[in-house]
Amino acid sequence: MADLERKQDRSPVPSAFEYATAPESREIVRLDERYGLFVGGEWVEPRSGEFQVTVSPATEEPLAEVAYGGAEDVDLAVEAAREAFDDGWSELPASERAKYLFRIARILQERSREFAVLESLDGGKPIRESRDVDVPLSAAHFFYYAGWADKLEYAFPNRTPRPVGVAGQVIPWNFPLLMLSWKIAPALAAGNTVVLKPAETTPLTALLFCDVLRQAELPPGVVNIVTGDGRAGAELVKHPDVDKVAFTGSTEVGKAIQKAVAGTGKKLTLELGGKAANIIFDDAALDQAVEGIVNGIYFNQGHVCCAGSRLFVQESIYEATIAKLKRRMGTLRVGDPLDKNTDIGAINSQQQLEKIKELVATGEEEGAEIYQPPCRLPEKGWWFAPTVFTNVAQSYRIAQEEIFGPVLSVLTFRTPDEAVEKANNTPYGLSAGVWTEKGSRILSMAQRLRAGVIWANTYNRFDPASPFGGYKESGFGREGGLHGLEPYLRFDE
């Protein structure tokens, strides 16, 4: 026994556990030097003649040259979509349309690693999130709507559903592949054709998706991809032969689109900004709630329209919550998006980084207390440390404006009524979170919170069968679920 004790005494005790790097290989991704536009099932050179370089936000490394479409290019894409709609896609048996969607879903699954690496490379998000969230959910949306394609008459009883026509879709840079799936899957299931404009900073997964369409043998012109900046998006929105417009992005652009579409008879759905409230009651499981707080605001570097960027903590547990939150923030790893241990990746663009810095500086000037855990940021690329503000007033800009970065504002409340009043004191209404062990309180809060999606004892959970969308300046219409089909249909009563 004495010998055993002496041996145990000599065993070193580690003072800290360090993670070794675990980089995901990027060899699986093969990028072309230059990409044109995908129109009518073929790659075409842009009539505009304009190309721009897309870069990796983590390294500022040029990845590829991408075409910037103009008005003439949008014209050609819409013409191809209209021709495909009239030449058989809209009249194709629904079960045949479903087969194409199933094929796309299966190919996405088969090529999931390739898409995950490219999504992180082009967008800066951690590979764990691309691999475990973005790509699986993208495939799941195609599977889900493939199932609905031949059941539309059952989905909408006593009504005769018909496809709308050509859908013009504009998607953002925070979830490029997932937003593509949210838009394209229900449109095709309903029998429409599509012209999609990806964000200018993250076009590569949309361009790789064109190869999935080739593999799936989707008829030419059913899906067309026109890359470019806001000018291409504006041309698509106002095109007279587009029947349905779907946009996800900023509230400012959404307002401009609504003005452009007004009076044209086009169907419109808008999924815009948010300033979500994450509400922690004193009976919540605090460790679980802290994980929900971290997931709510630091997931995808805070580049999430439904991010829980306003934290409301009941006064009696405020100190304990902040202490646990700061301790947890100290364990977050900021760095290489392709490292499987990374929690927080790169900010998507220099422009977005400057906006985050400007609003954080405003928060400090207004009197809020800032905390950032010690972390070494890479020298190249665009980075911002996870940040939390305490002593925040409702009137502060950081409590009112969407920052779209890894920045959390903490406020307090005493009663459920006060929590509801403060949470609803925002021009947005996209999402909210409630943490409590009382089911009756969850239901009561859900009825009173003016938000389109409300999570209970969790946050940032998505499912293809669950509709997503907001109120007020967060837009209107729903994507996902049965609700997501209706905007792509017209009804013969």
C-alpha positions as CSV (number, residue, x, y, z in Angstrom):
1,M,0.0,0.0,0.0
2,A,2.8,2.4,0.8
3,D,4.5,1.8,-2.6
4,L,1.1,2.5,-4.3
5,E,0.7,5.8,-2.4
6,R,4.2,6.9,-3.3
7,K,3.5,6.2,-7.0
8,Q,0.3,8.2,-6.8
9,D,2.1,11.1,-5.1
10,R,4.5,11.4,-8.1
11,S,1.6,11.6,-10.7
12,P,1.5,15.1,-12.2
13,V,-1.9,16.9,-11.8
14,P,-2.7,19.1,-14.9
15,S,-3.6,22.7,-13.9
16,A,-5.5,23.3,-17.2
17,F,-6.7,21.3,-20.2
18,E,-5.6,22.7,-23.6
19,Y,-7.1,21.7,-26.9
20,A,-4.8,20.6,-29.6
21,T,-5.7,22.0,-33.0
22,A,-8.0,19.8,-35.1
23,P,-8.2,21.4,-38.5
24,E,-10.6,20.1,-41.1
25,S,-8.9,19.5,-44.5
26,R,-10.0,21.8,-47.2
27,E,-8.7,19.4,-49.9
28,I,-12.2,18.1,-50.5
29,V,-13.2,21.5,-52.0
30,R,-12.1,22.2,-55.6
31,L,-12.7,25.8,-56.5
32,D,-12.7,27.3,-60.0
33,E,-10.7,30.4,-60.6
34,R,-13.7,32.2,-62.1
35,Y,-17.5,31.6,-61.9
36,G,-20.1,32.8,-64.3
37,L,-23.8,32.8,-63.9
38,F,-26.0,29.7,-63.9
39,V,-28.8,30.4,-66.3
40,G,-31.0,27.8,-68.2
41,G,-29.0,24.9,-66.8
42,E,-25.7,26.3,-68.2
43,W,-22.8,28.4,-67.1
44,V,-22.8,31.7,-69.0
45,E,-20.6,34.8,-69.0
46,P,-22.2,37.9,-67.5
47,R,-23.5,40.4,-70.0
48,S,-22.3,43.0,-67.5
49,G,-18.7,41.8,-68.0
50,E,-18.1,42.5,-64.3
51,F,-16.4,40.1,-61.9
52,Q,-15.4,40.6,-58.2
53,V,-13.1,38.5,-55.9
54,T,-14.7,36.7,-53.0
55,V,-12.3,36.3,-50.0
56,S,-12.1,34.2,-46.9
57,P,-12.9,36.4,-43.9
58,A,-10.6,34.3,-41.6
59,T,-7.5,35.0,-43.7
60,E,-8.5,37.6,-46.3
61,E,-7.3,35.1,-48.9
62,P,-8.8,35.4,-52.4
63,L,-10.9,32.3,-53.1
64,A,-12.4,32.9,-56.6
65,E,-13.6,35.5,-59.0
66,V,-17.4,35.7,-59.2
67,A,-19.6,37.3,-61.8
68,Y,-21.6,40.3,-60.9
69,G,-24.9,40.2,-62.9
70,G,-26.6,43.3,-64.2
71,A,-30.1,44.1,-65.5
72,E,-29.5,42.2,-68.8
73,D,-28.3,39.1,-66.9
74,V,-31.4,39.2,-64.6
75,D,-33.6,39.5,-67.8
76,L,-32.0,36.3,-69.2
77,A,-32.4,34.4,-66.0
78,V,-36.1,35.4,-65.6
79,E,-36.7,34.5,-69.2
80,A,-35.1,31.1,-68.7
81,A,-37.2,30.5,-65.6
82,R,-40.4,31.6,-67.3
83,E,-39.7,29.3,-70.3
84,A,-39.1,26.3,-67.9
85,F,-42.3,27.1,-66.1
86,D,-44.4,27.2,-69.3
87,D,-42.6,24.3,-70.9
88,G,-43.6,21.6,-68.5
89,W,-42.3,22.2,-64.9
90,S,-45.6,23.6,-63.7
91,E,-47.6,20.8,-65.2
92,L,-45.2,18.0,-64.2
93,P,-46.9,15.4,-62.0
94,A,-46.3,16.4,-58.4
95,S,-44.8,13.0,-57.6
96,E,-42.2,13.6,-60.3
97,R,-41.3,17.0,-58.8
98,A,-40.9,15.3,-55.5
99,K,-38.4,12.9,-57.0
100,Y,-36.1,15.8,-58.0
101,L,-36.3,17.3,-54.5
102,F,-35.5,13.9,-52.9
103,R,-32.5,13.6,-55.3
104,I,-31.2,17.1,-54.3
105,A,-31.6,16.2,-50.6
106,R,-29.7,12.9,-50.9
107,I,-26.9,14.6,-52.9
108,L,-26.5,17.3,-50.3
109,Q,-26.1,14.5,-47.7
110,E,-23.6,12.7,-49.8
111,R,-21.6,15.9,-50.3
112,S,-22.1,17.2,-46.9
113,R,-18.5,17.5,-45.9
114,E,-17.7,19.4,-49.1
115,F,-20.5,21.9,-48.5
116,A,-19.6,22.3,-44.8
117,V,-15.9,23.1,-45.5
118,L,-16.8,25.5,-48.3
119,E,-19.5,27.2,-46.1
120,S,-16.9,27.8,-43.3
121,L,-14.2,28.8,-45.8
122,D,-16.3,31.4,-47.5
123,G,-18.4,32.7,-44.6
124,G,-16.1,32.4,-41.6
125,K,-18.5,30.3,-39.4
126,P,-17.0,27.4,-37.3
127,I,-16.9,24.1,-39.1
128,R,-18.8,22.4,-36.3
129,E,-21.8,24.7,-37.0
130,S,-21.6,24.2,-40.8
131,R,-21.2,20.4,-40.4
132,D,-23.8,19.9,-37.6
133,V,-26.4,22.6,-38.3
134,D,-26.3,24.3,-41.8
135,V,-25.8,21.3,-44.1
136,P,-28.1,18.8,-42.3
137,L,-30.9,21.3,-42.0
138,S,-30.5,22.2,-45.7
139,A,-30.9,18.6,-46.7
140,A,-33.8,18.2,-44.2
141,H,-35.7,21.1,-45.9
142,F,-35.5,19.4,-49.3
143,F,-36.6,16.1,-47.8
144,Y,-39.5,17.8,-46.0
145,Y,-40.9,19.7,-49.0
146,A,-40.4,16.7,-51.2
147,G,-42.9,14.9,-49.0
148,W,-45.4,17.8,-49.4
149,A,-45.1,18.1,-53.2
150,D,-47.8,15.6,-54.1
151,K,-50.1,16.4,-51.1
152,L,-50.9,20.0,-51.7
153,E,-54.6,19.4,-52.2
154,Y,-54.7,17.6,-48.8
155,A,-52.6,20.4,-47.2
156,F,-55.1,23.0,-48.4
157,P,-58.5,21.3,-48.4
158,N,-61.4,22.7,-50.3
159,R,-59.0,24.9,-52.3
160,T,-57.3,24.1,-55.6
161,P,-53.6,25.0,-55.2
162,R,-51.7,26.3,-58.3
163,P,-48.1,27.4,-58.7
164,V,-47.5,31.2,-58.7
165,G,-45.0,31.3,-61.5
166,V,-41.4,32.7,-61.4
167,A,-40.0,33.3,-57.9
168,G,-37.3,35.9,-57.4
169,Q,-35.4,35.2,-54.2
170,V,-32.7,37.2,-52.5
171,I,-30.7,35.6,-49.6
172,P,-28.3,36.9,-46.9
173,W,-24.7,36.1,-46.1
174,N,-25.1,34.6,-42.6
175,F,-26.6,31.2,-43.6
176,P,-26.0,31.0,-47.4
177,L,-26.8,27.3,-48.0
178,L,-29.6,27.1,-45.4
179,M,-31.4,30.2,-46.7
180,L,-31.1,28.8,-50.2
181,S,-32.8,25.7,-49.1
182,W,-35.5,27.6,-47.2
183,K,-36.3,29.5,-50.4
184,I,-35.8,26.9,-53.2
185,A,-37.3,23.8,-51.6
186,P,-40.9,25.1,-51.1
187,A,-40.9,27.0,-54.4
188,L,-40.1,23.8,-56.4
189,A,-42.4,21.7,-54.4
190,A,-45.3,24.0,-55.3
191,G,-44.4,23.9,-59.0
192,N,-42.6,27.3,-59.4
193,T,-39.3,28.1,-61.1
194,V,-36.7,30.2,-59.4
195,V,-34.1,32.9,-59.9
196,L,-32.0,33.2,-56.8
197,K,-29.5,36.0,-56.0
198,P,-27.0,35.0,-53.2
199,A,-25.2,37.5,-51.0
200,E,-22.1,39.0,-52.6
201,T,-19.8,38.0,-49.8
202,T,-20.9,34.4,-49.6
203,P,-21.8,33.1,-53.1
204,L,-19.7,29.9,-53.3
205,T,-22.0,27.3,-51.8
206,A,-24.8,28.6,-54.0
207,L,-22.5,28.1,-57.0
208,L,-21.5,24.6,-55.8
209,F,-25.3,23.9,-55.4
210,C,-25.5,24.3,-59.2
211,D,-23.5,21.1,-59.5
212,V,-26.0,19.4,-57.3
213,L,-28.7,20.5,-59.7
214,R,-26.7,19.0,-62.5
215,Q,-26.3,15.7,-60.6
216,A,-30.0,15.6,-59.9
217,E,-30.8,16.2,-63.6
218,L,-33.2,19.1,-62.8
219,P,-34.6,20.4,-66.0
220,P,-32.8,23.5,-67.4
221,G,-34.1,26.8,-66.2
222,V,-36.0,25.6,-63.2
223,V,-33.4,27.1,-60.9
224,N,-31.2,29.9,-62.0
225,I,-28.4,31.5,-59.9
226,V,-27.4,35.1,-60.6
227,T,-24.6,36.3,-58.4
228,G,-23.9,40.0,-57.7
229,D,-24.4,42.8,-55.3
230,G,-27.5,44.8,-54.3
231,R,-27.9,46.1,-57.9
232,A,-28.7,42.6,-59.2
233,G,-31.1,42.0,-56.3
234,A,-32.9,45.3,-57.1
235,E,-33.2,44.3,-60.7
236,L,-34.7,40.9,-59.8
237,V,-37.2,42.4,-57.3
238,K,-38.6,45.0,-59.8
239,H,-38.6,42.7,-62.8
240,P,-42.1,42.7,-64.3
241,D,-42.1,38.9,-65.1
242,V,-41.4,37.9,-61.5
243,D,-44.5,36.7,-59.7
244,K,-43.2,36.1,-56.2
245,V,-40.5,37.9,-54.2
246,A,-38.8,36.4,-51.1
247,F,-36.2,38.3,-49.2
248,T,-34.2,37.6,-46.1
249,G,-31.9,40.4,-44.9
250,S,-31.9,43.8,-43.3
251,T,-35.0,45.8,-42.4
252,E,-33.8,48.8,-44.4
253,V,-33.5,46.8,-47.6
254,G,-36.8,45.0,-46.8
255,K,-38.6,48.4,-46.6
256,A,-37.2,49.4,-50.0
257,I,-38.3,46.0,-51.5
258,Q,-41.8,46.5,-50.1
259,K,-42.0,49.9,-51.7
260,A,-40.8,48.5,-55.0
261,V,-43.3,45.7,-55.0
262,A,-46.3,47.8,-53.9
263,G,-49.1,47.9,-56.4
264,T,-47.5,45.3,-58.8
265,G,-49.6,42.3,-57.6
266,K,-46.5,40.3,-56.8
267,K,-46.6,38.0,-53.7
268,L,-44.1,39.0,-51.1
269,T,-42.5,37.5,-48.0
270,L,-39.9,39.4,-45.9
271,E,-37.7,37.9,-43.1
272,L,-35.8,40.8,-41.7
273,G,-33.9,41.9,-38.6
274,G,-34.4,41.2,-34.9
275,K,-33.4,42.2,-31.4
276,A,-34.6,39.1,-29.5
277,A,-35.2,38.9,-25.8
278,N,-33.8,35.9,-23.9
279,I,-35.7,35.9,-20.5
280,I,-34.3,34.1,-17.5
281,F,-36.6,33.6,-14.5
282,D,-35.3,32.8,-11.0
283,D,-36.6,29.2,-11.1
284,A,-34.7,28.4,-14.3
285,A,-32.0,25.7,-14.4
286,L,-29.2,28.2,-14.4
287,D,-26.4,26.2,-15.9
288,Q,-28.7,25.1,-18.7
289,A,-29.8,28.7,-19.2
290,V,-26.2,29.9,-19.4
291,E,-25.6,27.5,-22.2
292,G,-28.7,28.8,-23.9
293,I,-27.5,32.4,-23.5
294,V,-24.2,31.5,-25.1
295,N,-25.9,29.6,-27.9
296,G,-28.4,32.4,-28.4
297,I,-25.8,35.2,-29.0
298,Y,-22.4,33.7,-29.9
299,F,-23.7,31.0,-32.3
300,N,-22.4,32.0,-35.8
301,Q,-20.6,35.0,-34.3
302,G,-24.0,36.6,-33.5
303,H,-24.7,36.8,-37.3
304,V,-28.2,35.5,-36.7
305,C,-31.4,37.5,-37.2
306,C,-33.0,35.8,-34.3
307,A,-30.0,36.0,-32.0
308,G,-30.8,36.5,-28.3
309,S,-28.9,39.8,-28.1
310,R,-31.0,41.2,-25.2
311,L,-30.7,39.2,-22.0
312,F,-33.3,39.8,-19.3
313,V,-32.4,38.3,-15.9
314,Q,-34.7,38.3,-12.9
315,E,-33.0,40.5,-10.3
316,S,-32.7,37.9,-7.6
317,I,-30.4,35.7,-9.8
318,Y,-28.6,38.5,-11.6
319,E,-25.2,38.2,-9.9
320,A,-25.1,34.4,-10.1
321,T,-26.1,34.5,-13.8
322,I,-23.5,37.1,-14.7
323,A,-20.7,35.2,-12.8
324,K,-21.6,31.9,-14.5
325,L,-21.9,33.6,-17.9
326,K,-18.5,35.3,-17.6
327,R,-16.9,32.0,-16.5
328,R,-18.4,30.2,-19.5
329,M,-17.3,33.0,-21.9
330,G,-13.7,32.4,-20.7
331,T,-13.9,28.9,-22.2
332,L,-15.0,30.0,-25.7
333,R,-12.3,29.5,-28.4
334,V,-12.0,32.2,-31.1
335,G,-10.0,31.3,-34.2
336,D,-9.7,29.3,-37.3
337,P,-13.2,28.4,-38.6
338,L,-11.9,25.1,-40.0
339,D,-10.7,24.0,-36.6
340,K,-13.2,21.6,-35.1
341,N,-12.5,23.1,-31.6
342,T,-13.4,26.6,-32.6
343,D,-16.5,28.1,-31.0
344,I,-16.5,31.6,-32.6
345,G,-15.2,32.1,-36.1
346,A,-14.5,35.2,-38.2
347,I,-16.7,38.2,-38.8
348,N,-18.1,37.9,-42.3
349,S,-16.7,41.1,-43.7
350,Q,-14.7,44.2,-42.9
351,Q,-17.8,46.3,-43.3
352,Q,-19.7,44.2,-40.7
353,L,-16.7,44.4,-38.3
354,E,-16.7,48.2,-38.5
355,K,-20.4,48.3,-37.7
356,I,-19.9,46.1,-34.7
357,K,-17.0,48.2,-33.4
358,E,-19.0,51.4,-33.9
359,L,-22.0,50.1,-31.9
360,V,-19.8,48.7,-29.1
361,A,-18.0,52.0,-28.8
362,T,-21.4,53.7,-28.6
363,G,-22.4,51.3,-25.7
364,E,-19.3,52.3,-23.8
365,E,-19.8,56.0,-24.4
366,E,-23.4,55.7,-23.1
367,G,-22.2,54.2,-19.8
368,A,-22.7,50.5,-20.1
369,E,-20.0,48.2,-18.6
370,I,-18.2,46.0,-21.1
371,Y,-16.6,42.6,-20.5
372,Q,-14.6,40.6,-22.9
373,P,-12.8,37.4,-21.8
374,P,-9.0,37.3,-22.4
375,C,-8.5,35.8,-25.9
376,R,-5.9,36.2,-28.6
377,L,-7.4,37.2,-31.9
378,P,-5.6,36.1,-35.2
379,E,-3.6,38.9,-36.9
380,K,-5.1,38.2,-40.3
381,G,-8.8,38.3,-41.1
382,W,-11.8,40.0,-39.4
383,W,-12.4,39.1,-35.7
384,F,-14.2,40.3,-32.7
385,A,-14.1,38.9,-29.2
386,P,-17.3,37.7,-27.5
387,T,-18.7,40.7,-25.6
388,V,-21.2,41.3,-22.8
389,F,-22.6,44.7,-21.6
390,T,-24.1,45.1,-18.2
391,N,-25.7,48.2,-16.6
392,V,-27.6,48.7,-19.9
393,A,-30.6,51.0,-20.1
394,Q,-33.5,50.4,-22.5
395,S,-32.7,53.6,-24.3
396,Y,-29.1,52.6,-25.2
397,R,-28.4,52.0,-28.9
398,I,-27.0,48.6,-28.0
399,A,-30.4,47.6,-26.5
400,Q,-32.4,49.0,-29.5
401,E,-30.4,48.4,-32.7
402,E,-29.5,45.1,-34.3
403,I,-25.7,44.7,-33.9
404,F,-25.4,41.4,-35.8
405,G,-22.3,40.4,-33.9
406,P,-21.2,38.5,-30.8
407,V,-22.4,41.3,-28.4
408,L,-24.9,40.8,-25.6
409,S,-26.7,43.4,-23.6
410,V,-27.9,42.5,-20.2
411,L,-31.0,44.1,-18.5
412,T,-33.0,43.1,-15.4
413,F,-36.6,42.7,-14.4
414,R,-38.6,41.9,-11.2
415,T,-41.9,40.6,-12.4
416,P,-43.3,38.7,-15.5
417,D,-45.2,41.8,-16.4
418,E,-42.1,44.0,-16.4
419,A,-40.2,41.3,-18.5
420,V,-43.0,41.3,-21.1
421,E,-43.1,45.2,-21.3
422,K,-39.3,45.5,-21.7
423,A,-39.1,42.6,-24.1
424,N,-41.8,44.1,-26.4
425,N,-40.2,47.5,-26.2
426,T,-38.5,47.1,-29.6
427,P,-39.4,47.8,-33.2
428,Y,-38.6,44.1,-34.0
429,G,-40.6,41.0,-33.3
430,L,-38.8,37.9,-34.7
431,S,-38.0,35.7,-31.8
432,A,-37.7,35.3,-28.0
433,G,-36.6,32.8,-25.4
434,V,-38.1,32.0,-22.0
435,W,-36.3,30.0,-19.3
436,T,-38.4,28.7,-16.4
437,E,-39.5,25.4,-14.9
438,K,-43.2,26.4,-14.8
439,G,-45.1,25.3,-17.9
440,S,-47.9,27.7,-17.2
441,R,-45.5,30.6,-17.1
442,I,-44.1,29.5,-20.5
443,L,-47.5,29.5,-22.0
444,S,-48.5,32.8,-20.5
445,M,-45.2,34.5,-21.7
446,A,-45.6,33.0,-25.2
447,Q,-49.1,34.5,-25.5
448,R,-47.9,38.0,-24.5
449,L,-44.5,38.3,-26.2
450,R,-44.8,39.9,-29.6
451,A,-42.5,37.6,-31.5
452,G,-42.9,35.1,-34.3
453,V,-40.9,32.3,-32.7
454,I,-40.6,31.7,-29.0
455,W,-38.3,29.0,-27.6
456,A,-38.8,27.6,-24.1
457,N,-35.8,26.3,-22.1
458,T,-33.8,26.2,-25.3
459,Y,-32.7,28.6,-28.1
460,N,-31.9,28.6,-31.8
461,R,-33.6,25.3,-32.5
462,F,-34.9,24.9,-36.0
463,D,-36.9,22.2,-37.8
464,P,-38.2,22.1,-41.4
465,A,-41.7,21.4,-40.1
466,S,-41.8,24.5,-37.9
467,P,-42.7,27.9,-39.5
468,F,-40.3,30.8,-38.9
469,G,-41.0,34.5,-39.3
470,G,-41.7,37.7,-37.4
471,Y,-43.9,40.7,-36.7
472,K,-43.4,44.5,-37.0
473,E,-40.1,45.4,-38.5
474,S,-39.0,41.8,-38.5
475,G,-41.1,41.3,-41.6
476,F,-44.1,39.2,-42.5
477,G,-44.9,35.7,-44.0
478,R,-43.5,32.4,-42.8
479,E,-40.8,30.1,-44.0
480,G,-40.8,26.4,-43.1
481,G,-43.6,24.1,-42.3
482,L,-46.9,24.0,-44.1
483,H,-47.0,27.8,-43.7
484,G,-43.9,28.1,-45.9
485,L,-45.8,26.6,-48.9
486,E,-48.7,29.0,-49.1
487,P,-46.7,32.1,-50.3
488,Y,-45.7,30.0,-53.4
489,L,-49.2,29.0,-54.3
490,R,-52.3,30.7,-55.7
491,F,-55.7,29.2,-55.1
492,D,-58.7,28.6,-57.4
493,E,-61.5,28.6,-54.9
